[in-house]
Amino acid sequence: MSAAYLWSHSTQTEDLKPHLEQPSSSAREVDVLPAADALKKAVVERTQLAHQASISAQQLFEVSFAADTYGCAQRLQFVASSRDSLHQATQFKSQFEADARFNGLDICLNEVALVHEEDLSCNNKTSQGAYLQRINCTLDSFVQVTNAPHFTHLVVFAAQGKAYVQRGVMYLDEQDSYSVFIHELAHFANFVDEYALNPALARQFCHQSSSASPNLILSSEKLSGLNGNYESSSTCASLGIKSYKPSAKLTFMEFHDVAYIPDNYLQMWELELSRQHGQIAFAHQMLYLANKKGNQSLIAHWQAIADGT
């Protein structure tokens, strides 16, 4: 359900850094290469990326960029809109695959693809020339493709704009850090922000009947089983609704540059992934775009993929 909604990372972290909790022991210690080796590795990677050809949206669907055939609960396809974002996406992929915190999560990453800029159609300006806060990519060329995707989720690396997730598609810009990617990745598993949501978004999450977020507790009756390992959260504050999170410390869902991901969050993440196995969340965004176009053949195509038929 919550895959249809929007999330964006908090911009309030700088003022609160002196007060943040220290990362838990589960946070990975980053291995530091000798300076000369690291520089050589970076030069080789840059040279390889500089010669990578861009492809069309059609080609992205025709050829599998998967390095294996394992049926992951989530298979992410990184697509870059420029050489700079290609380098960023490649770095994020390497970091994630080496990040021991996520070894237990059934998430696979395809090889990064450089896609024609016109096929992504990213623009952070209105027709009047004003800048938009969020990244805006129409993905028109993607919705026209009638092949089935070789991935469940799409991650778009664009030039500029605010990061967010919408219906199986994540948008990041060139200024976003790896921690922003991890924060947004948790939204793919229905985790909700632990800072105050705006009222419109809060109305979608902050009611007992509609809440499906593993880190959002709306009933005080559910707190007894947490043995004190909980704290009030700001998620529903804009509606004046009391909410809790299943952690007594600040987590990465409140401030993306907090490295702390509680063990119980990772366990809930695993459970959410098991529930999503076989679902292609990306198809729901394509179905939404097809409905906007009113194209019945495309609607039928993406509906069938979304339904798994």
C-alpha positions as CSV (number, residue, x, y, z in Angstrom):
1,M,0.0,0.0,0.0
2,S,2.5,2.6,1.1
3,A,4.6,2.1,-2.1
4,A,2.3,4.6,-3.7
5,Y,3.2,7.4,-1.4
6,L,6.1,9.9,-1.3
7,W,8.9,10.1,1.2
8,S,11.9,12.5,1.2
9,H,14.9,12.7,3.4
10,S,15.2,15.2,6.3
11,T,17.1,18.4,5.8
12,Q,17.4,19.1,9.5
13,T,20.4,17.0,10.4
14,E,23.2,19.6,10.5
15,D,21.9,21.5,13.6
16,L,21.4,18.2,15.5
17,K,24.7,16.5,14.8
18,P,26.2,17.3,18.3
19,H,23.3,15.5,19.9
20,L,23.1,12.4,17.8
21,E,23.6,9.0,19.3
22,Q,26.7,7.1,18.4
23,P,26.3,4.4,15.7
24,S,25.8,0.9,17.0
25,S,28.4,-1.8,16.8
26,S,26.4,-3.2,13.9
27,A,27.5,-0.3,11.7
28,R,30.2,-1.4,9.3
29,E,33.8,-0.2,9.8
30,V,34.9,1.1,6.4
31,D,38.1,-0.5,5.3
32,V,40.6,2.2,4.2
33,L,42.8,1.4,1.3
34,P,46.3,2.7,1.2
35,A,46.2,6.1,-0.5
36,A,48.1,5.0,-3.7
37,D,45.9,1.9,-4.2
38,A,42.7,3.9,-3.6
39,L,43.8,6.5,-6.2
40,K,44.7,3.8,-8.7
41,K,41.4,2.1,-8.2
42,A,39.5,5.4,-8.7
43,V,41.4,6.2,-11.9
44,V,40.6,2.7,-13.3
45,E,36.9,3.1,-12.4
46,R,36.7,6.5,-13.9
47,T,38.3,5.4,-17.2
48,Q,35.9,2.4,-17.5
49,L,32.8,4.6,-16.8
50,A,34.0,7.2,-19.3
51,H,33.7,4.6,-22.1
52,Q,30.4,3.1,-21.0
53,A,27.8,3.7,-23.8
54,S,24.4,5.1,-22.9
55,I,21.3,3.0,-23.8
56,S,17.7,3.6,-24.5
57,A,14.8,2.7,-22.1
58,Q,13.8,0.0,-24.6
59,Q,17.3,-1.6,-24.4
60,L,17.2,-1.5,-20.6
61,F,14.2,-3.8,-20.8
62,E,15.5,-6.0,-23.6
63,V,18.8,-6.9,-21.9
64,S,19.1,-8.1,-18.3
65,F,21.6,-6.2,-16.3
66,A,21.4,-8.8,-13.5
67,A,24.7,-10.4,-12.6
68,D,22.9,-13.5,-11.5
69,T,19.5,-15.3,-11.9
70,Y,18.6,-15.5,-8.2
71,G,15.0,-14.5,-7.6
72,C,15.5,-11.7,-5.0
73,A,12.7,-10.2,-3.1
74,Q,13.9,-6.8,-4.4
75,R,16.1,-6.4,-7.5
76,L,17.2,-2.8,-8.0
77,Q,18.1,-1.3,-11.3
78,F,20.3,1.8,-11.0
79,V,20.0,4.2,-14.0
80,A,22.2,7.2,-14.4
81,S,21.5,10.3,-16.4
82,S,25.1,11.6,-16.8
83,R,28.7,10.5,-16.4
84,D,28.8,12.1,-12.9
85,S,25.7,10.3,-11.8
86,L,27.0,7.1,-13.3
87,H,30.1,7.4,-11.1
88,Q,27.9,8.1,-8.1
89,A,25.6,5.1,-8.8
90,T,28.6,2.8,-9.2
91,Q,30.0,3.9,-5.9
92,F,26.7,3.4,-4.1
93,K,26.4,-0.1,-5.6
94,S,29.9,-1.0,-4.4
95,Q,29.2,0.4,-0.9
96,F,26.0,-1.4,-0.5
97,E,27.4,-4.8,-1.6
98,A,30.2,-4.3,1.0
99,D,27.9,-3.1,3.8
100,A,27.7,-6.0,6.3
101,R,24.7,-4.5,8.0
102,F,22.5,-5.7,5.0
103,N,23.9,-9.2,4.5
104,G,20.6,-10.7,5.7
105,L,18.4,-8.7,3.4
106,D,17.2,-10.3,0.2
107,I,18.1,-7.3,-2.0
108,C,20.1,-7.6,-5.3
109,L,21.5,-4.8,-7.4
110,N,21.8,-5.1,-11.2
111,E,24.7,-3.6,-13.0
112,V,24.4,0.2,-13.4
113,A,23.0,1.5,-16.7
114,L,23.7,4.8,-18.3
115,V,20.4,5.7,-20.0
116,H,19.8,8.4,-22.6
117,E,19.0,11.6,-20.9
118,E,15.9,12.2,-23.0
119,D,14.5,8.8,-22.0
120,L,14.7,9.7,-18.3
121,S,13.2,13.2,-19.1
122,C,14.3,14.7,-15.8
123,N,13.7,18.4,-15.3
124,N,13.5,20.3,-12.0
125,K,12.0,23.4,-13.6
126,T,8.4,24.4,-14.3
127,S,7.3,25.6,-17.7
128,Q,7.7,29.1,-16.3
129,G,11.4,28.4,-15.4
130,A,10.9,28.2,-11.6
131,Y,12.9,25.5,-9.8
132,L,11.0,22.5,-8.3
133,Q,12.1,21.2,-5.0
134,R,11.7,17.5,-5.9
135,I,13.3,15.7,-8.8
136,N,10.9,15.4,-11.6
137,C,11.4,12.6,-14.2
138,T,8.5,11.9,-16.5
139,L,9.9,8.4,-17.5
140,D,7.6,8.6,-20.6
141,S,9.9,6.3,-22.6
142,F,9.8,3.7,-19.9
143,V,6.0,3.4,-19.8
144,Q,5.9,2.9,-23.6
145,V,8.1,-0.3,-23.3
146,T,6.0,-3.5,-23.6
147,N,8.7,-5.9,-22.3
148,A,8.7,-7.1,-18.8
149,P,11.4,-5.5,-16.6
150,H,14.3,-7.5,-15.2
151,F,14.0,-5.7,-11.9
152,T,11.4,-4.9,-9.2
153,H,12.5,-1.3,-8.4
154,L,14.1,1.5,-10.3
155,V,16.6,4.0,-8.8
156,V,17.1,7.1,-10.9
157,F,20.3,9.2,-10.4
158,A,19.4,12.7,-11.6
159,A,21.3,16.0,-11.6
160,Q,19.4,18.0,-9.0
161,G,16.4,17.9,-6.7
162,K,15.2,16.4,-3.5
163,A,15.3,12.7,-3.0
164,Y,12.1,10.7,-2.6
165,V,10.4,7.4,-3.3
166,Q,7.2,6.9,-5.3
167,R,5.6,3.6,-6.3
168,G,8.7,1.5,-6.7
169,V,10.9,4.3,-8.1
170,M,13.6,6.1,-6.1
171,Y,15.0,9.5,-7.1
172,L,18.4,10.7,-6.0
173,D,20.5,13.7,-7.1
174,E,24.3,14.1,-7.5
175,Q,24.6,15.8,-4.0
176,D,22.9,12.9,-2.1
177,S,25.1,10.7,0.0
178,Y,25.1,6.9,0.5
179,S,23.2,7.4,3.8
180,V,20.4,9.2,1.9
181,F,20.2,6.1,-0.4
182,I,19.9,3.8,2.6
183,H,17.2,6.0,4.2
184,E,15.2,6.0,0.9
185,L,15.8,2.2,0.4
186,A,14.0,1.5,3.7
187,H,10.9,3.2,2.2
188,F,10.9,0.4,-0.4
189,A,10.2,-1.8,2.6
190,N,7.4,0.5,3.9
191,F,9.4,2.1,6.7
192,V,8.1,5.6,7.4
193,D,10.0,8.8,8.3
194,E,10.4,9.3,12.1
195,Y,10.5,13.1,11.7
196,A,7.2,15.0,11.4
197,L,5.4,14.3,8.1
198,N,3.5,17.1,6.4
199,P,-0.2,16.9,7.1
200,A,-1.2,15.5,3.7
201,L,1.3,12.6,4.0
202,A,0.6,12.1,7.7
203,R,-3.1,11.5,6.9
204,Q,-2.0,8.5,4.7
205,F,-0.1,6.8,7.6
206,C,-1.3,8.0,10.9
207,H,-4.5,6.0,11.3
208,Q,-4.9,2.6,12.8
209,S,-6.7,1.2,9.8
210,S,-4.2,2.3,7.2
211,S,-0.8,2.0,8.9
212,A,1.4,-0.7,7.4
213,S,4.7,0.8,8.4
214,P,6.8,-1.5,10.6
215,N,8.4,1.4,12.6
216,L,5.2,3.2,13.3
217,I,3.2,2.3,16.5
218,L,-0.1,4.1,17.0
219,S,-1.5,2.1,19.8
220,S,-0.1,2.2,23.4
221,E,-1.3,-1.3,23.9
222,K,1.5,-2.6,21.5
223,L,4.2,-1.0,23.6
224,S,4.1,-3.6,26.4
225,G,5.8,-6.2,24.3
226,L,8.8,-4.0,23.5
227,N,10.3,-4.1,27.0
228,G,10.9,-0.4,27.1
229,N,12.7,-0.4,23.8
230,Y,10.6,2.4,22.3
231,E,10.2,6.1,22.2
232,S,7.7,8.6,21.0
233,S,8.2,9.7,17.4
234,S,7.3,12.9,15.6
235,T,5.8,11.1,12.5
236,C,2.2,12.1,13.2
237,A,2.9,15.4,15.1
238,S,1.4,17.6,12.3
239,L,-2.0,16.0,13.0
240,G,-1.7,16.0,16.8
241,I,-1.6,12.2,16.9
242,K,0.6,10.4,19.3
243,S,3.0,7.9,17.7
244,Y,5.9,5.8,18.8
245,K,8.8,4.0,17.2
246,P,10.3,0.7,18.3
247,S,13.6,2.2,19.3
248,A,14.7,4.2,22.3
249,K,17.4,5.9,20.2
250,L,17.6,8.1,17.1
251,T,17.6,6.0,14.0
252,F,18.4,6.4,10.3
253,M,14.7,7.0,9.6
254,E,14.7,10.2,11.6
255,F,18.0,11.6,10.3
256,H,19.6,9.9,7.3
257,D,23.2,10.5,8.5
258,V,22.6,8.6,11.7
259,A,24.3,5.3,11.1
260,Y,22.3,3.5,13.8
261,I,19.9,0.8,12.4
262,P,18.6,-1.2,15.3
263,D,18.7,-5.0,15.0
264,N,14.9,-5.2,15.4
265,Y,14.6,-2.8,12.4
266,L,16.7,-5.1,10.3
267,Q,14.5,-8.1,11.4
268,M,11.4,-6.1,10.4
269,W,13.1,-5.2,7.1
270,E,13.7,-8.9,6.4
271,L,10.0,-9.7,7.2
272,E,8.8,-6.9,4.9
273,L,11.0,-8.2,2.0
274,S,9.6,-11.8,2.5
275,R,6.1,-10.4,2.0
276,Q,7.1,-8.6,-1.2
277,H,8.7,-11.6,-2.9
278,G,7.4,-11.8,-6.4
279,Q,6.0,-8.3,-6.6
280,I,7.2,-5.8,-9.2
281,A,6.7,-2.4,-7.4
282,F,8.1,-0.5,-10.4
283,A,5.1,-1.7,-12.5
284,H,2.7,0.3,-10.2
285,Q,4.4,3.6,-11.2
286,M,4.2,2.6,-14.9
287,L,0.5,1.7,-14.4
288,Y,0.0,5.1,-12.8
289,L,1.6,6.9,-15.8
290,A,-0.3,4.7,-18.3
291,N,-3.6,5.7,-16.6
292,K,-2.6,9.4,-16.8
293,K,-2.1,8.9,-20.6
294,G,-5.4,7.0,-20.9
295,N,-3.6,4.4,-23.1
296,Q,-5.7,1.3,-22.7
297,S,-3.1,-1.2,-24.2
298,L,-0.4,0.2,-21.9
299,I,-2.8,0.1,-18.9
300,A,-3.5,-3.6,-19.6
301,H,0.2,-4.4,-20.1
302,W,1.3,-2.8,-16.8
303,Q,-1.7,-4.0,-14.9
304,A,-0.8,-7.6,-15.8
305,I,2.8,-7.1,-14.6
306,A,1.6,-5.4,-11.4
307,D,-0.8,-8.3,-10.8
308,G,1.9,-10.8,-11.5
309,T,0.0,-12.4,-14.3
